[in-house]
Amino acid sequence: MNIDKESYDKISELITSDDSPVGIDAKKTHIYIIHKLHQIEKRLEALEDREET
């Protein structure tokens, strides 16, 4: 996976947790992933709608 350093750092800041033994907040991580998947779903629906017309 190629991800630019700026994006990587932003995501890392969002999910980092000093309280977690693995260094990330699992809840924040899952919320971020679900949010991104929802955005992808909306974009796909918009593309599909354009193809139908």
N, CA, C and O atoms as CSV, one atom per row, in Angstrom:
chain,resi,resn,atom,element,x,y,z
A,1,MET,N,N,0.854,-1.173,0.000
A,1,MET,CA,C,0.000,0.000,0.000
A,1,MET,C,C,0.898,1.232,0.000
A,1,MET,O,O,1.771,1.382,0.854
A,2,ASN,N,N,0.675,2.083,-0.942
A,2,ASN,CA,C,1.420,3.341,-1.008
A,2,ASN,C,C,0.574,4.450,-0.410
A,2,ASN,O,O,-0.533,4.730,-0.870
A,3,ILE,N,N,1.114,5.070,0.615
A,3,ILE,CA,C,0.415,6.186,1.248
A,3,ILE,C,C,1.460,7.265,1.539
A,3,ILE,O,O,2.527,6.987,2.085
A,4,ASP,N,N,1.130,8.485,1.165
A,4,ASP,CA,C,2.099,9.549,1.375
A,4,ASP,C,C,2.290,9.811,2.868
A,4,ASP,O,O,1.408,9.543,3.684
A,5,LYS,N,N,3.468,10.342,3.203
A,5,LYS,CA,C,3.834,10.545,4.607
A,5,LYS,C,C,2.859,11.450,5.343
A,5,LYS,O,O,2.534,11.201,6.504
A,6,GLU,N,N,2.393,12.495,4.678
A,6,GLU,CA,C,1.462,13.425,5.332
A,6,GLU,C,C,0.165,12.713,5.725
A,6,GLU,O,O,-0.318,12.882,6.845
A,7,SER,N,N,-0.398,11.924,4.818
A,7,SER,CA,C,-1.620,11.177,5.120
A,7,SER,C,C,-1.368,10.151,6.218
A,7,SER,O,O,-2.175,9.994,7.134
A,8,TYR,N,N,-0.254,9.464,6.115
A,8,TYR,CA,C,0.113,8.464,7.122
A,8,TYR,C,C,0.179,9.100,8.504
A,8,TYR,O,O,-0.364,8.567,9.472
A,9,ASP,N,N,0.849,10.240,8.584
A,9,ASP,CA,C,0.992,10.926,9.868
A,9,ASP,C,C,-0.356,11.395,10.418
A,9,ASP,O,O,-0.597,11.310,11.622
A,10,LYS,N,N,-1.227,11.885,9.549
A,10,LYS,CA,C,-2.550,12.333,9.993
A,10,LYS,C,C,-3.355,11.169,10.560
A,10,LYS,O,O,-3.962,11.283,11.624
A,11,ILE,N,N,-3.354,10.045,9.838
A,11,ILE,CA,C,-4.091,8.865,10.308
A,11,ILE,C,C,-3.496,8.364,11.618
A,11,ILE,O,O,-4.224,8.016,12.547
A,12,SER,N,N,-2.175,8.332,11.684
A,12,SER,CA,C,-1.510,7.887,12.902
A,12,SER,C,C,-1.897,8.732,14.100
A,12,SER,O,O,-2.136,8.207,15.187
A,13,GLU,N,N,-1.959,10.049,13.900
A,13,GLU,CA,C,-2.377,10.954,14.987
A,13,GLU,C,C,-3.798,10.651,15.444
A,13,GLU,O,O,-4.097,10.698,16.637
A,14,LEU,N,N,-4.672,10.339,14.492
A,14,LEU,CA,C,-6.070,10.074,14.820
A,14,LEU,C,C,-6.251,8.829,15.677
A,14,LEU,O,O,-7.098,8.808,16.571
A,15,ILE,N,N,-5.465,7.795,15.412
A,15,ILE,CA,C,-5.718,6.509,16.064
A,15,ILE,C,C,-4.749,6.165,17.187
A,15,ILE,O,O,-4.933,5.155,17.865
A,16,THR,N,N,-3.722,6.981,17.399
A,16,THR,CA,C,-2.730,6.703,18.432
A,16,THR,C,C,-3.332,6.819,19.829
A,16,THR,O,O,-4.141,7.701,20.119
A,17,SER,N,N,-2.901,5.888,20.683
A,17,SER,CA,C,-3.337,5.926,22.081
A,17,SER,C,C,-2.183,5.488,22.972
A,17,SER,O,O,-1.664,4.380,22.833
A,18,ASP,N,N,-1.787,6.362,23.885
A,18,ASP,CA,C,-0.739,6.012,24.843
A,18,ASP,C,C,-1.243,5.019,25.893
A,18,ASP,O,O,-0.451,4.353,26.559
A,19,ASP,N,N,-2.566,4.927,26.032
A,19,ASP,CA,C,-3.145,4.020,27.026
A,19,ASP,C,C,-3.250,2.582,26.533
A,19,ASP,O,O,-3.504,1.674,27.324
A,20,SER,N,N,-3.059,2.370,25.239
A,20,SER,CA,C,-3.209,1.040,24.663
A,20,SER,C,C,-1.870,0.309,24.605
A,20,SER,O,O,-0.848,0.911,24.279
A,21,PRO,N,N,-1.873,-0.979,24.918
A,21,PRO,CA,C,-0.615,-1.744,24.858
A,21,PRO,C,C,-0.070,-1.863,23.424
A,21,PRO,O,O,1.127,-2.079,23.235
A,22,VAL,N,N,-0.939,-1.726,22.422
A,22,VAL,CA,C,-0.481,-1.818,21.027
A,22,VAL,C,C,-0.277,-0.443,20.396
A,22,VAL,O,O,0.156,-0.347,19.248
A,23,GLY,N,N,-0.582,0.609,21.132
A,23,GLY,CA,C,-0.306,1.960,20.662
A,23,GLY,C,C,-1.395,2.617,19.842
A,23,GLY,O,O,-1.230,3.757,19.407
A,24,ILE,N,N,-2.520,1.919,19.616
A,24,ILE,CA,C,-3.632,2.535,18.890
A,24,ILE,C,C,-4.927,2.345,19.664
A,24,ILE,O,O,-5.069,1.412,20.454
A,25,ASP,N,N,-5.853,3.236,19.423
A,25,ASP,CA,C,-7.182,3.149,20.023
A,25,ASP,C,C,-8.059,2.358,19.056
A,25,ASP,O,O,-8.390,2.845,17.975
A,26,ALA,N,N,-8.431,1.155,19.438
A,26,ALA,CA,C,-9.187,0.268,18.549
A,26,ALA,C,C,-10.535,0.871,18.148
A,26,ALA,O,O,-10.952,0.743,16.997
A,27,LYS,N,N,-11.206,1.518,19.076
A,27,LYS,CA,C,-12.512,2.109,18.770
A,27,LYS,C,C,-12.365,3.212,17.729
A,27,LYS,O,O,-13.111,3.240,16.751
A,28,LYS,N,N,-11.404,4.127,17.931
A,28,LYS,CA,C,-11.176,5.195,16.959
A,28,LYS,C,C,-10.807,4.622,15.600
A,28,LYS,O,O,-11.264,5.106,14.565
A,29,THR,N,N,-9.973,3.585,15.613
A,29,THR,CA,C,-9.532,2.959,14.371
A,29,THR,C,C,-10.721,2.387,13.608
A,29,THR,O,O,-10.842,2.597,12.401
A,30,HIS,N,N,-11.590,1.675,14.295
A,30,HIS,CA,C,-12.760,1.084,13.644
A,30,HIS,C,C,-13.729,2.153,13.154
A,30,HIS,O,O,-14.291,2.024,12.067
A,31,ILE,N,N,-13.928,3.188,13.928
A,31,ILE,CA,C,-14.805,4.282,13.501
A,31,ILE,C,C,-14.251,4.931,12.245
A,31,ILE,O,O,-15.003,5.231,11.318
A,32,TYR,N,N,-12.942,5.150,12.205
A,32,TYR,CA,C,-12.309,5.754,11.029
A,32,TYR,C,C,-12.492,4.858,9.803
A,32,TYR,O,O,-12.837,5.342,8.725
A,33,ILE,N,N,-12.263,3.565,9.966
A,33,ILE,CA,C,-12.420,2.623,8.850
A,33,ILE,C,C,-13.862,2.598,8.365
A,33,ILE,O,O,-14.108,2.653,7.160
A,34,ILE,N,N,-14.810,2.515,9.275
A,34,ILE,CA,C,-16.226,2.482,8.894
A,34,ILE,C,C,-16.617,3.782,8.189
A,34,ILE,O,O,-17.352,3.755,7.202
A,35,HIS,N,N,-16.137,4.898,8.685
A,35,HIS,CA,C,-16.427,6.191,8.048
A,35,HIS,C,C,-15.897,6.214,6.618
A,35,HIS,O,O,-16.599,6.645,5.703
A,36,LYS,N,N,-14.670,5.755,6.422
A,36,LYS,CA,C,-14.074,5.737,5.087
A,36,LYS,C,C,-14.832,4.776,4.169
A,36,LYS,O,O,-15.053,5.091,3.000
A,37,LEU,N,N,-15.226,3.630,4.671
A,37,LEU,CA,C,-16.011,2.689,3.869
A,37,LEU,C,C,-17.351,3.294,3.457
A,37,LEU,O,O,-17.820,3.084,2.339
A,38,HIS,N,N,-17.952,4.036,4.362
A,38,HIS,CA,C,-19.217,4.700,4.057
A,38,HIS,C,C,-19.015,5.737,2.945
A,38,HIS,O,O,-19.849,5.857,2.047
A,39,GLN,N,N,-17.914,6.480,3.008
A,39,GLN,CA,C,-17.617,7.441,1.950
A,39,GLN,C,C,-17.436,6.734,0.603
A,39,GLN,O,O,-17.926,7.207,-0.423
A,40,ILE,N,N,-16.739,5.613,0.615
A,40,ILE,CA,C,-16.535,4.847,-0.621
A,40,ILE,C,C,-17.869,4.354,-1.161
A,40,ILE,O,O,-18.119,4.424,-2.365
A,41,GLU,N,N,-18.720,3.858,-0.281
A,41,GLU,CA,C,-20.031,3.366,-0.686
A,41,GLU,C,C,-20.846,4.472,-1.361
A,41,GLU,O,O,-21.479,4.236,-2.390
A,42,LYS,N,N,-20.832,5.674,-0.786
A,42,LYS,CA,C,-21.577,6.800,-1.363
A,42,LYS,C,C,-21.027,7.162,-2.744
A,42,LYS,O,O,-21.793,7.455,-3.662
A,43,ARG,N,N,-19.703,7.140,-2.890
A,43,ARG,CA,C,-19.099,7.452,-4.185
A,43,ARG,C,C,-19.461,6.401,-5.226
A,43,ARG,O,O,-19.740,6.738,-6.376
A,44,LEU,N,N,-19.459,5.142,-4.834
A,44,LEU,CA,C,-19.841,4.074,-5.761
A,44,LEU,C,C,-21.296,4.201,-6.191
A,44,LEU,O,O,-21.623,4.005,-7.361
A,45,GLU,N,N,-22.164,4.527,-5.245
A,45,GLU,CA,C,-23.574,4.719,-5.573
A,45,GLU,C,C,-23.748,5.869,-6.560
A,45,GLU,O,O,-24.541,5.774,-7.497
A,46,ALA,N,N,-23.009,6.950,-6.348
A,46,ALA,CA,C,-23.085,8.092,-7.258
A,46,ALA,C,C,-22.610,7.695,-8.654
A,46,ALA,O,O,-23.213,8.095,-9.650
A,47,LEU,N,N,-21.544,6.917,-8.731
A,47,LEU,CA,C,-21.052,6.452,-10.028
A,47,LEU,C,C,-22.067,5.535,-10.713
A,47,LEU,O,O,-22.290,5.632,-11.920
A,48,GLU,N,N,-22.670,4.654,-9.937
A,48,GLU,CA,C,-23.671,3.750,-10.494
A,48,GLU,C,C,-24.880,4.526,-10.995
A,48,GLU,O,O,-25.438,4.200,-12.042
A,49,ASP,N,N,-25.287,5.554,-10.251
A,49,ASP,CA,C,-26.405,6.378,-10.680
A,49,ASP,C,C,-26.114,7.095,-11.990
A,49,ASP,O,O,-26.996,7.228,-12.839
A,50,ARG,N,N,-24.874,7.557,-12.156
A,50,ARG,CA,C,-24.475,8.229,-13.392
A,50,ARG,C,C,-24.487,7.262,-14.564
A,50,ARG,O,O,-24.835,7.650,-15.680
A,51,GLU,N,N,-24.111,6.003,-14.328
A,51,GLU,CA,C,-24.093,5.014,-15.397
A,51,GLU,C,C,-25.493,4.656,-15.866
A,51,GLU,O,O,-25.694,4.330,-17.036
A,52,GLU,N,N,-26.454,4.715,-14.965
A,52,GLU,CA,C,-27.838,4.364,-15.294
A,52,GLU,C,C,-28.514,5.415,-16.156
A,52,GLU,O,O,-29.468,5.100,-16.868
A,53,THR,N,N,-28.049,6.643,-16.110
A,53,THR,CA,C,-28.693,7.708,-16.865
A,53,THR,C,C,-28.057,7.929,-18.204
A,53,THR,O,O,-28.493,8.798,-18.959
